Amino acid sequence: MPRAGPPWLPCRLQICCNGHHWLAGQLRSRGIHYQMADNACTHIADWPRAQGIADGWEAQRIHVRLDELARRGCRSIEIRDSVAEALG
């Protein structure tokens, strides 16, 4: 996966994430029939159960993973963290 980030500080990285495909994978793994059209679920055999699965999605989990990827792909973040640590 190519990674690139701005080499200057301060910098901002923006990631857009769609949970529909994540939900589709969860439904598939649980054997719940569903249909999608483009990016939308048009049919789910068990809507209440699907809602419960979707409610369990934790944004913090993806934030932690994206922070790890950003640190690997954007040297300025590593430098910023080193400077912040040195300054206490």
C-alpha positions, 0 to 999 in steps of 0.5 A: 500500500503506497503511503505518502504524507507531507514532509513539513510540520504541522501536517494533516492527514485525512482518511475517509472510511466507509463501514458498509463493506466492513458490515458486509464482511461481518454479515457474510462471516455470520451467514446473514444474507444481504445484497448491496448496490454500489455502497449501500445495503439494499437488503439484509435478512436480519436488520436488527442483528445487522444494526447490533453488529454495526453498533459494535464498530469502534472508531477508536480501533481504526484510529489506532491502526491509522496512527500506526500507518501514518507514523510509518509513512510520514517522517514528519510525524516521527520527528514531531513526536521526538521533538515533543518528547525531548521538550517534555 
